């Protein structure tokens, strides 16, 4: 038993010395290639075995013949181990370099083909997923930038026309050449109110985009909400000769900000009335569905081109027939989507025979 303990002690001391030398070598090579590190690890394993064997031999626990046999075995093991370490290191380094080259095109990253270690495969998968997210983010940024440029161009156009008219009417009144001053004053008031509405829409949209839209939720019936919206839109419908229909409205309770949801319905109804020909019909419905509470506004605009449907709720977007007043600045439907999403709902649009249907889906109120 004593001899066994002494053999273990001498072997541990010899192997420990080799391990310390190997640790020092790894520290000095820590910034070098992985191939060098793997070679050092393999060499340390073999050298530790050899050092332990020599330490035991020096203590006279091995005969010269046994020592030569063990040394030969260790030498062969060293050759195989070092060759394997070199091959493995070169393969891992090659895979790492391929991954490095692929990562240079981050955003359009494509994982290199071929087998890889589990860690490199996981890293490649994460890089591919992050690259896809980055590409999608850049695409959204480009879309937002294009939308911003369109919005600035359209608002500049919509502001220039009424401001030029206001200036001309003000100069006519100032010079005393206005044939009907009262009519000029009424027109000025109308244009100022329209500009004020545009500024209000811009302010509301900025609050939505900044996440500063504070909602005051209260429990109310859709029947009351739709009834108030129909009453508010009735004068505009009479002006355009459009019939308003609100027969399919269920008294379903919802928890919403009454003021903001009234604005949603007002924008949808105003948009539908202006796009529906005279003697046409705009129908409002409200009902419960498995997805929540569905508010819908159906018009007779003739439909929206399929390629334009995905852009209907974009900021600043307007159909080709709405690029001049009273089409507005293309903010109404963007505000609708912002308010609805702030209520954890969603706004959609689809074509139906003769027109289109805007739908707002809201979470149902808890029982």
Phi and psi in degrees as a GROMACS rama.xvg file:
@    title "Ramachandran Plot"
@    xaxis  label "Phi"
@    yaxis  label "Psi"
@TYPE xy
-65.4985  -41.4654  UNK-2
-62.1087  -39.2526  UNK-3
-62.5395  -43.5087  UNK-4
-63.9302  -39.343  UNK-5
-66.1601  -40.2335  UNK-6
-60.9175  -45.1992  UNK-7
-61.9415  -40.068  UNK-8
-65.1863  -48.0427  UNK-9
-64.5883  -40.2903  UNK-10
-63.5301  -41.5933  UNK-11
-64.2467  -41.3032  UNK-12
-63.7276  -44.9585  UNK-13
-64.2878  -44.9471  UNK-14
-66.4693  -37.3383  UNK-15
-62.6473  -39.655  UNK-16
-62.7958  -42.2193  UNK-17
-64.7574  -38.7537  UNK-18
-63.3987  -40.5928  UNK-19
-63.7552  -42.0539  UNK-20
-62.5661  -40.5887  UNK-21
-64.4603  -39.779  UNK-22
-61.99  -40.5248  UNK-23
-63.5151  -40.4874  UNK-24
-64.6427  -42.3491  UNK-25
-62.1749  -38.329  UNK-26
-63.4322  -41.6955  UNK-27
-70.9795  -27.5544  UNK-28
-99.6675  14.6105  UNK-29
-64.3898  -22.5064  UNK-30
-99.848  4.25184  UNK-31
-91.7867  -172.461  UNK-32
-67.1101  154.346  UNK-33
-64.1273  -26.9826  UNK-34
-60.0679  -44.2135  UNK-35
-62.8726  -41.4551  UNK-36
-64.4749  -44.5211  UNK-37
-63.1013  -37.7871  UNK-38
-64.1824  -41.2941  UNK-39
-63.6862  -42.0083  UNK-40
-61.1199  -44.672  UNK-41
-64.4482  -41.7326  UNK-42
-64.67  -37.9563  UNK-43
-63.0981  -42.7258  UNK-44
-60.8217  -45.2912  UNK-45
-70.9407  -41.9582  UNK-46
-65.4789  -36.8773  UNK-47
-63.0399  -40.8782  UNK-48
-64.7034  -43.0557  UNK-49
-66.9283  -42.2677  UNK-50
-64.055  -41.0192  UNK-51
-63.531  -40.2972  UNK-52
-64.1013  -44.8303  UNK-53
-63.4297  -39.0985  UNK-54
-63.5487  -40.5179  UNK-55
-66.7779  -38.3698  UNK-56
-65.4199  -40.8133  UNK-57
-61.9027  -28.4859  UNK-58
-82.9925  8.24344  UNK-59
68.7142  28.7005  UNK-60
-91.8628  -10.9332  UNK-61
-124.404  144.184  UNK-62
-79.298  159.134  UNK-63
-56.2  -36.9878  UNK-64
-66.155  -45.7884  UNK-65
-63.5016  -37.4426  UNK-66
-63.5824  -42.9069  UNK-67
-64.8922  -37.697  UNK-68
-65.3146  -47.2867  UNK-69
-63.3199  -40.3532  UNK-70
-62.2409  -41.9274  UNK-71
-62.9438  -42.3921  UNK-72
-62.1067  -44.1317  UNK-73
-64.4375  -38.1459  UNK-74
-63.5569  -43.5604  UNK-75
-64.3827  -40.4303  UNK-76
-62.6397  -36.1853  UNK-77
-63.9593  -42.9552  UNK-78
-61.7233  -47.178  UNK-79
-65.3439  -43.2398  UNK-80
-63.5723  -44.1458  UNK-81
-67.0146  -39.701  UNK-82
-63.9022  -42.9274  UNK-83
-63.4078  -42.305  UNK-84
-62.5832  -41.6978  UNK-85
-63.8248  -45.1322  UNK-86
-62.9892  -45.1573  UNK-87
-63.2311  -42.8482  UNK-88
-62.5315  -44.2666  UNK-89
-64.08  -37.264  UNK-90
-67.3053  -45.1029  UNK-91
-64.6247  -41.0036  UNK-92
-64.6947  -40.4033  UNK-93
-61.9777  -42.4699  UNK-94
-64.7126  -39.1056  UNK-95
-65.5242  -39.8784  UNK-96
-67.515  -38.8651  UNK-97
-62.1045  -40.0602  UNK-98
-66.7725  -37.1973  UNK-99
-64.542  -43.5405  UNK-100
-64.7535  -39.4422  UNK-101
-66.5636  -33.8843  UNK-102
-70.4396  -16.8562  UNK-103
-65.2955  -25.8258  UNK-104
-98.4411  42.9152  UNK-105
-61.7184  133.008  UNK-106
109.701  -31.509  UNK-107
-126.451  38.8378  UNK-108
-68.5939  134.744  UNK-109
-128.672  122.348  UNK-110
-61.7217  135.15  UNK-111
-64.1212  147.276  UNK-112
-79.2083  159.829  UNK-113
108.332  167.172  UNK-114
-70.4599  152.814  UNK-115
-150.123  161.394  UNK-116
-66.5972  163.823  UNK-117
-60.7844  -39.1008  UNK-118
-67.0905  -44.2311  UNK-119
-67.0257  -36.3578  UNK-120
-65.3694  -40.9027  UNK-121
-65.251  -41.8932  UNK-122
-62.4499  -41.7387  UNK-123
-62.3785  -41.3995  UNK-124
-63.8099  -41.7806  UNK-125
-64.9215  -40.928  UNK-126
-63.4169  -40.2044  UNK-127
-64.9077  -42.6965  UNK-128
-65.2699  -43.8908  UNK-129
-65.775  -37.9434  UNK-130
-62.296  -41.3383  UNK-131
-63.8518  -41.736  UNK-132
-63.1278  -40.5109  UNK-133
-64.6596  -41.7959  UNK-134
-63.5867  -41.7374  UNK-135
-64.4988  -39.2213  UNK-136
-64.367  -40.8804  UNK-137
-65.4895  -37.2651  UNK-138
-65.133  -42.2566  UNK-139
-62.78  -38.5882  UNK-140
-63.3408  -43.1589  UNK-141
-63.0402  -40.4801  UNK-142
-65.2103  -42.3655  UNK-143
-64.9435  -38.1282  UNK-144
-66.8586  -41.584  UNK-145
-64.0517  -40.4369  UNK-146
-63.7247  -39.6256  UNK-147
-64.0955  -42.6936  UNK-148
-63.6674  -42.021  UNK-149
-62.1752  -43.0322  UNK-150
-62.061  -44.8197  UNK-151
-62.5252  -42.2571  UNK-152
-64.8923  -43.8753  UNK-153
-70.447  -40.716  UNK-154
-65.8932  -39.6459  UNK-155
-59.4141  -41.1775  UNK-156
-66.3046  -45.2997  UNK-157
-68.7458  -27.8367  UNK-158
-80.5242  -36.1312  UNK-159
-62.7645  -42.0245  UNK-160
-64.8235  -53.2958  UNK-161
-66.6624  -32.9001  UNK-162
-67.0427  -38.2269  UNK-163
-64.6862  -41.319  UNK-164
-63.7867  -43.1616  UNK-165
-60.9709  -41.6205  UNK-166
-63.9773  -43.6474  UNK-167
-63.9141  -43.3914  UNK-168
-66.973  -38.711  UNK-169
-64.0505  -41.5456  UNK-170
-65.3814  -38.8782  UNK-171
-63.4351  -42.7777  UNK-172
-66.2005  -39.2414  UNK-173
-65.9958  -38.3252  UNK-174
-83.7873  -6.97822  UNK-175
73.9554  24.3301  UNK-176
-106.14  5.642  UNK-177
-73.3814  123.817  UNK-178
-67.7565  -34.3997  UNK-179
-134.806  85.8165  UNK-180
-57.2472  -37.3189  UNK-181
-63.2546  -39.3532  UNK-182
-65.4182  -39.1752  UNK-183
-62.2806  -41.175  UNK-184
-66.1856  -39.5125  UNK-185
-64.6749  -39.8087  UNK-186
-65.9106  -40.6902  UNK-187
-60.6648  -44.0517  UNK-188
-62.0036  -41.3016  UNK-189
-62.3211  -45.1674  UNK-190
-66.2681  -38.0802  UNK-191
-65.0161  -40.1804  UNK-192
-65.2949  -37.5026  UNK-193
-67.2735  -41.9388  UNK-194
-64.7375  -38.1777  UNK-195
-63.4914  -38.6542  UNK-196
-63.8454  -38.751  UNK-197
-65.0668  -43.08  UNK-198
-63.8179  -39.0525  UNK-199
-62.85  -40.2298  UNK-200
-63.7163  -41.9727  UNK-201
-62.2758  -40.9275  UNK-202
-65.3816  -43.3123  UNK-203
-62.7803  -42.5709  UNK-204
-66.266  -37.6319  UNK-205
-64.4071  -37.7412  UNK-206
-64.6948  -40.1575  UNK-207
-63.9583  -48.3866  UNK-208
-66.5922  -30.246  UNK-209
-82.9805  -3.63102  UNK-210
70.5257  22.9031  UNK-211
-104.191  16.5289  UNK-212
-81.2753  103.207  UNK-213
-87.9657  122.568  UNK-214
-99.9104  138.241  UNK-215
-110  95.6626  UNK-216
-80.3514  140.31  UNK-217
-147.661  153.215  UNK-218
-82.7846  127.499  UNK-219
-149.607  166.368  UNK-220
-93.0908  139.643  UNK-221
-61.1526  -29.3506  UNK-222
-60.1817  -45.2766  UNK-223
-68.182  -40.6951  UNK-224
-62.8769  -46.1088  UNK-225
-69.6342  -38.156  UNK-226
-59.822  -44.4576  UNK-227
-64.9513  -39.4636  UNK-228
-66.0525  -40.3858  UNK-229
-64.9073  -40.1018  UNK-230
-63.8265  -39.0836  UNK-231
-69.4919  -31.4001  UNK-232
-88.7244  -6.72204  UNK-233
-61.1037  -44.1483  UNK-234
-59.6885  -39.6231  UNK-235
-66.9698  -39.4438  UNK-236
-63.1371  -39.6199  UNK-237
-64.5838  -39.2496  UNK-238
-62.5541  -38.2351  UNK-239
-92.7711  -1.28989  UNK-240
69.3063  35.6833  UNK-241
-110.838  139.73  UNK-242
-88.4483  135.176  UNK-243
-102.144  130.551  UNK-244
-126.086  129.396  UNK-245
-136.732  47.3382  UNK-246
-77.823  -32.7242  UNK-247
-99.5963  71.2948  UNK-248
-122.866  111.353  UNK-249
-87.7821  142.446  UNK-250
-77.2825  61.469  UNK-251
-86.5656  132.516  UNK-252
-77.9274  142.746  UNK-253
-138.647  158.297  UNK-254
-111.599  102.722  UNK-255
-140.597  168.588  UNK-256
-84.4346  109.91  UNK-257
-57.5065  -41.4402  UNK-258
-65.069  -45.8386  UNK-259
-69.5777  -40.2782  UNK-260
-69.2806  -30.034  UNK-261
-63.9009  -36.015  UNK-262
-67.2153  -39.1856  UNK-263
-58.4423  -52.4544  UNK-264
-63.9822  -38.8288  UNK-265
-61.6431  -42.8815  UNK-266
-65.5102  -43.0868  UNK-267
-64.9214  -43.497  UNK-268
-67.1185  -42.9058  UNK-269
-61.8944  -42.4406  UNK-270
-62.7362  -43.6689  UNK-271
-67.2335  -41.4305  UNK-272
-64.0618  -44.1462  UNK-273
-68.8935  -24.6202  UNK-274
-95.5727  -7.86458  UNK-275
-94.4406  131.759  UNK-276
-63.1691  160.153  UNK-277
-57.6973  145.762  UNK-278
70.992  6.59399  UNK-279
-84.7001  179.989  UNK-280
-128.947  137.453  UNK-281
-117.015  120.622  UNK-282
-111.84  137.567  UNK-283
-115.977  134.447  UNK-284
-134.887  151.468  UNK-285
-145.663  123.828  UNK-286
-153.574  162.809  UNK-287
-87.8585  144.277  UNK-288
-140.701  166.32  UNK-289
-58.5654  -25.782  UNK-290
-82.1554  -13.7349  UNK-291
141.688  -151.249  UNK-292
-99.1842  128.57  UNK-293
-110.889  119.895  UNK-294
-103.953  128.931  UNK-295
-131.29  144.307  UNK-296
-125.89  118.819  UNK-297
-111.706  129.981  UNK-298
-119.803  -177.374  UNK-299
-120.619  42.7427  UNK-300
-75.8466  -9.30541  UNK-301
94.5346  -4.77438  UNK-302
101.994  161.445  UNK-303
-113.364  135.909  UNK-304
-52.6759  137.698  UNK-305
-56.538  -36.5853  UNK-306
-70.2732  -17.6503  UNK-307
-92.7979  -15.7566  UNK-308
-55.6499  -42.5295  UNK-309
-65.3316  -16.2479  UNK-310
-102.956  -0.0275266  UNK-311
-56.7781  -38.5439  UNK-312
-94.1486  7.46994  UNK-313
-72.4548  148.104  UNK-314
-64.8878  126.689  UNK-315
85.7876  -5.42838  UNK-316
-79.95  139.336  UNK-317
-142.148  145.701  UNK-318
-65.0926  161.945  UNK-319
-60.8346  -29.2857  UNK-320
-84.773  0.844238  UNK-321
-118.269  23.0651  UNK-322
-82.9418  -4.09418  UNK-323
-126.334  158.796  UNK-324
-55.587  144.668  UNK-325
-89.8564  26.1871  UNK-326
-63.5904  -21.4295  UNK-327
81.6696  -168.578  UNK-328
-96.192  12.1522  UNK-329
73.1028  30.0956  UNK-330
-105.813  -20.7197  UNK-331
-59.3012  -48.3687  UNK-332
-73.759  -30.5099  UNK-333
-64.3734  -38.0469  UNK-334
-66.4303  -39.5485  UNK-335
-56.5818  -50.0128  UNK-336
-63.1623  -41.9794  UNK-337
-62.0084  -44.0521  UNK-338
-67.8532  -42.9632  UNK-339
-63.5629  -43.5103  UNK-340
-66.8476  -30.8517  UNK-341
-65.4427  -24.5993  UNK-342
-89.3453  12.4795  UNK-343
64.0596  31.3428  UNK-344
-115.374  -165.275  UNK-345
-147.009  151.228  UNK-346
-119.802  133.271  UNK-347
-136.314  166.861  UNK-348
-144.125  144.598  UNK-349
-149.657  154.626  UNK-350
-81.7009  144.519  UNK-351
-131.403  166.066  UNK-352
-55.4642  118.908  UNK-353
88.2017  -6.85764  UNK-354
-175.11  -148.789  UNK-355
-145.957  162.068  UNK-356
-126.743  122.333  UNK-357
-94.8857  130.795  UNK-358
-124.243  136.676  UNK-359
-117.833  120.03  UNK-360
-106.378  122.279  UNK-361
-119.804  150.026  UNK-362
-63.2474  138.847  UNK-363
-71.9053  147.281  UNK-364
-68.7947  145.167  UNK-365
-65.0803  143.013  UNK-366
